[in-house]
Amino acid sequence: MNTVIVLNKPYGVICQFSPHEKHATLKDYLDRPGFYPAGRLDTDSEGLVLLTDNGGLQARISHPKFKLEKTYWVQLEGSPDEAKLDLLRRGVDLGDFVTRPAKVRLLSDAEIGQLWPRQPPIRVRQTVPDFWAEIKISEGKNRQVRRMSAKAGYPCLRLVRVAIGHINLFDLGLALGEWKEIPFRG
């Protein structure tokens, strides 16, 4: 059975082990030689990162052809509008590719309450509303969720990856910056 390391990556941490002049790296949170991220999570995004020491498993987790579902909780600028959200549900033409349809639903206050405060906090504009949505995709190309939401008219204020496949950050009870090694069944 394969094992993976699940890390709850803080905002501002770059998904690499080599030193970086501006940002903290994965090495600041764990020291496991031979383990590498299975896919990336942008420096300005937070949440679940999987690491493995198995190249085949790394490809199976991260490559879009395997269609492993990734779940993101996103704080979006604006007010929820079903017509705009349906754009995401149908697939979005981003110019360089058309996304597969996403699963989208609005999040409740109770769900949002599971999240930790972001450091630094997002900018808040008193005159512009915002809301939280869950977006599930099976691709995970570079900055895809941010690009999709922007194309639908919703700038992304905060993005937290909460699940990859059956692995859910909240089920594991990982605080920000914590990690755990678990078996991978996928």
C-alpha positions as CSV (number, residue, x, y, z in Angstrom):
1,M,0.0,0.0,0.0
2,N,1.2,3.5,-0.9
3,T,1.5,6.2,1.7
4,V,1.2,9.9,1.2
5,I,1.9,12.9,3.4
6,V,-1.0,15.3,3.8
7,L,0.1,18.9,4.7
8,N,-2.2,21.8,5.5
9,K,-0.2,24.4,3.7
10,P,-0.4,28.0,5.0
11,Y,-0.9,31.0,2.8
12,G,2.4,32.4,1.5
13,V,4.3,29.0,1.4
14,I,5.7,28.0,-1.9
15,C,5.3,24.3,-3.0
16,Q,9.0,23.5,-3.2
17,F,11.7,22.3,-0.9
18,S,14.6,24.4,-2.2
19,P,15.1,27.8,-0.5
20,H,13.3,30.8,-1.8
21,E,14.3,34.4,-1.3
22,K,10.8,35.7,-0.5
23,H,8.6,32.8,0.7
24,A,8.7,30.0,3.2
25,T,8.9,26.6,1.6
26,L,7.7,23.1,2.3
27,K,11.0,22.4,4.0
28,D,10.0,24.9,6.7
29,Y,7.1,22.5,7.6
30,L,8.5,19.0,7.1
31,D,11.7,17.3,6.4
32,R,11.1,14.0,4.6
33,P,13.8,13.4,2.0
34,G,12.5,11.7,-1.2
35,F,8.9,13.0,-0.8
36,Y,7.7,15.5,-3.4
37,P,4.4,17.3,-4.0
38,A,1.8,15.5,-6.1
39,G,0.7,18.6,-7.9
40,R,1.1,22.2,-6.8
41,L,-0.9,24.7,-4.8
42,D,-0.1,28.3,-5.5
43,T,1.8,30.4,-3.0
44,D,-1.3,32.5,-2.4
45,S,-3.6,29.5,-1.9
46,E,-3.9,27.4,1.3
47,G,-4.9,23.9,2.3
48,L,-4.3,20.4,1.4
49,V,-1.1,19.3,-0.4
50,L,-0.3,15.7,-0.9
51,L,3.4,14.5,-1.1
52,T,4.6,11.1,-2.1
53,D,7.9,9.3,-2.7
54,N,6.3,7.2,-5.6
55,G,6.6,8.8,-9.1
56,G,3.7,6.7,-10.5
57,L,1.4,7.7,-7.6
58,Q,2.5,11.3,-8.0
59,A,1.3,11.2,-11.6
60,R,-1.9,9.4,-10.7
61,I,-2.8,12.2,-8.2
62,S,-1.8,15.2,-10.2
63,H,-2.2,14.5,-13.9
64,P,-5.6,15.7,-15.4
65,K,-6.0,12.5,-17.4
66,F,-6.7,10.5,-14.2
67,K,-9.6,12.8,-13.3
68,L,-9.0,12.8,-9.5
69,E,-11.5,15.2,-8.1
70,K,-10.1,18.2,-6.2
71,T,-12.3,20.3,-3.9
72,Y,-11.7,24.0,-3.2
73,W,-13.5,26.4,-0.9
74,V,-13.3,29.9,-2.5
75,Q,-14.2,33.3,-1.2
76,L,-15.5,35.2,-4.2
77,E,-16.1,38.9,-4.7
78,G,-19.7,39.7,-5.7
79,S,-23.1,38.2,-5.0
80,P,-24.1,34.7,-5.9
81,D,-25.9,34.6,-9.3
82,E,-27.0,31.2,-10.6
83,A,-26.4,32.2,-14.3
84,K,-22.8,33.0,-13.5
85,L,-22.3,29.9,-11.4
86,D,-23.8,27.9,-14.2
87,L,-20.9,29.0,-16.4
88,L,-18.6,27.2,-14.1
89,R,-20.9,24.1,-14.1
90,R,-20.9,23.9,-17.9
91,G,-17.1,24.5,-18.4
92,V,-15.3,27.7,-19.1
93,D,-13.3,28.7,-22.1
94,L,-10.1,30.2,-20.7
95,G,-8.5,30.8,-24.1
96,D,-5.7,28.2,-23.8
97,F,-8.2,25.4,-22.9
98,V,-11.9,24.8,-22.1
99,T,-12.3,23.4,-18.6
100,R,-14.4,20.4,-17.8
101,P,-17.6,21.1,-16.0
102,A,-17.2,21.9,-12.3
103,K,-19.5,21.0,-9.4
104,V,-20.4,24.2,-7.6
105,R,-22.4,24.9,-4.5
106,L,-22.7,27.7,-2.0
107,L,-21.2,27.1,1.5
108,S,-23.0,27.6,4.7
109,D,-21.8,29.7,7.6
110,A,-21.2,26.6,9.6
111,E,-19.0,25.1,7.0
112,I,-17.0,28.3,6.6
113,G,-16.6,28.3,10.4
114,Q,-14.3,25.3,10.1
115,L,-11.6,27.5,8.4
116,W,-8.8,29.1,10.2
117,P,-8.2,32.9,9.9
118,R,-5.9,33.7,7.0
119,Q,-2.6,35.6,7.8
120,P,-2.5,38.2,6.4
121,P,-6.2,38.7,6.2
122,I,-7.8,39.3,2.8
123,R,-8.6,42.8,1.8
124,V,-12.2,43.7,2.7
125,R,-14.1,46.3,0.7
126,Q,-17.1,47.5,2.6
127,T,-19.1,48.4,-0.6
128,V,-18.5,45.1,-2.3
129,P,-20.1,41.9,-1.1
130,D,-18.5,38.5,-1.1
131,F,-19.6,34.9,-0.7
132,W,-18.1,31.4,-0.3
133,A,-18.6,28.5,-2.7
134,E,-17.3,25.0,-3.1
135,I,-15.8,24.2,-6.5
136,K,-14.9,20.6,-7.4
137,I,-12.8,20.0,-10.5
138,S,-11.0,17.0,-12.0
139,E,-8.2,18.8,-13.8
140,G,-6.2,21.2,-11.6
141,K,-4.3,23.1,-14.2
142,N,-2.3,26.1,-13.3
143,R,-4.4,28.6,-11.4
144,Q,-7.5,27.0,-12.9
145,V,-10.1,27.8,-10.2
146,R,-8.9,31.4,-9.9
147,R,-9.1,31.8,-13.7
148,M,-12.5,30.1,-14.0
149,S,-14.1,32.3,-11.2
150,A,-12.6,35.5,-12.8
151,K,-14.0,34.5,-16.2
152,A,-17.5,34.1,-14.5
153,G,-17.1,37.6,-13.1
154,Y,-16.0,36.6,-9.6
155,P,-12.5,37.7,-8.5
156,C,-11.1,35.1,-6.1
157,L,-10.3,36.6,-2.7
158,R,-9.3,33.4,-0.9
159,L,-8.8,29.8,-2.1
160,V,-8.5,26.8,0.2
161,R,-8.1,23.3,-1.2
162,V,-10.0,21.0,1.3
163,A,-9.9,17.6,-0.5
164,I,-8.2,15.5,-3.2
165,G,-10.2,12.4,-4.0
166,H,-11.2,10.8,-0.7
167,I,-8.7,12.6,1.4
168,N,-10.3,15.5,3.2
169,L,-8.4,18.0,5.3
170,F,-11.2,18.4,7.9
171,D,-11.5,14.6,8.4
172,L,-7.8,14.5,9.4
173,G,-8.1,17.4,11.8
174,L,-4.9,19.0,10.6
175,A,-4.2,22.5,11.9
176,L,-2.5,25.0,9.6
177,G,1.1,23.9,9.0
178,E,0.6,20.4,10.4
179,W,1.1,17.2,8.4
180,K,0.3,13.5,8.7
181,E,1.3,10.4,6.8
182,I,-1.6,8.2,5.8
183,P,-2.3,5.2,3.5
184,F,-3.4,6.2,0.0
185,R,-6.3,4.2,-1.5
186,G,-7.1,5.6,-4.9
